[in-house]
Amino acid sequence: MGRGKIVIRRIDNSTSRQVTFSKRRTGLLKKAKELAILCDAEVGLMIFSSTGKLYDFASSSMKSVIDRYHKAKEEQQVLSSTSEVKFWQREAAGLRQQLQHLQESHRQLMGEELSGLSVKDLQNLESKLEMGLRDVRMKKDQILTDEIQELNRKGNLIHQENMELCKKMNLIHQENMELYKKVYGTGESNGGANRNFFLPNGFTIVEDFPVPVHLQLSQPQQQNQEMAVTAVTLGLQLH
């Protein structure tokens, strides 16, 4: 029957923890020594117990191992920085190439630098221009259609408002006429003269009533005779 799997966690019991530390420390130091001998590796191992006691192993000397570690770490950082710089340099070069390609395509679409293109390339360019022009026209037609619809909608609203205003004006006119009839009656009973009536809301009603004019012409001699007869009559009355 095999051994059960040990759960890797802190051992609460101090005695068991110390026993486990001693066993595993001895095994770890043994493995480090074997690794250095079998593989010709430079190994440095340092262990501090929970009480602060140091246990170490070095295949040559601990100082040389530490110095070599610091040197390798610095070289690794430099290589990492260099790799990052090279990465961004490659990214910048790729972006410059894309920009150059886009500028070249733009100039060709504008009808420039066409000397190096073949017939097939020119046909492809022509197709792109036709497709682009069709899309532009469709977009323009759509915008114009939307603007026309908006103008029609606003025109309908203005027409409805005008109709409402006309209805209100007609109602006001009818009310003013009714008020005029109540106040002044009909026009025939007022001597046939022209009148301006000032009603509420700033409206003025002007009515013209026809006045018949009768003209009579008399002869000058007949008028003189009548005046003479009148004078004689007055003279007799005075005497």
C-alpha positions, 0 to 999 in steps of 0.5 A: 500500500503506497504512502498517502499524499501529504498536504503542503501547509504549515505544520502547527505542532512545533515538535513535528515541524522541527522534525520535518525541517531537519529531515527535509533540510538534510535531503535538500542539502544532499540533493544540492551536493549530488546536483553539483557533482553529477552535472558539474554545476555551481550550486549555492544553497542557504537555509534559515530556520524559524529560529534564525539558524543558517545552513548553507552549501556551496559547490565552490564558495558562497561568495563566488556563487553570489557574485556570479548570481549578481553578474548574471542578474545584471546581464539578464536585465540588460538583455531584457532592456535590449530585447524591449528596445529591439521589439519597439524598433521592429514595431516602429519599422512595421508602422513606417512600412504601413504608412509608406504603403498607405501614402503610395495607395493614396497617391495612386487613388489621386491619379499620381505615380501610375507609371509603374502599374500594369494593366491589371493593377490599373483595372483594380485601381479603377474598380476601387475608384468606381466602388468608392464613388458609388458609395460616396453618391449613395451617402450623398443621396441618403443625406439629401433624402433625409434633409428633404424629409426633414424640410417636408416635416417642418413645412407640414408643421408650419402649414398646420400652424397657419391653418390654426391661426386662420381658424382663430382669426376667423373666430375673432372676426365673427366675435367682433361682428357679433359684438358690433351688431349688438352694440350698434345694430344695423347700419341703415338706422344710423343715417347712412354715414361712414363710421370707424368702430374700434373694438376690443383686441385692437381691431377696427371695423370700417363700414361705408353706408351709401348716401343718395345725393339728389341734384336739381338745376334751376335757370338763373332768370327763374331764380331772379324772378323768385327773389324779386317776388320775395322782395316785393312781398316783404316790402308790402308787409313792412308798410 
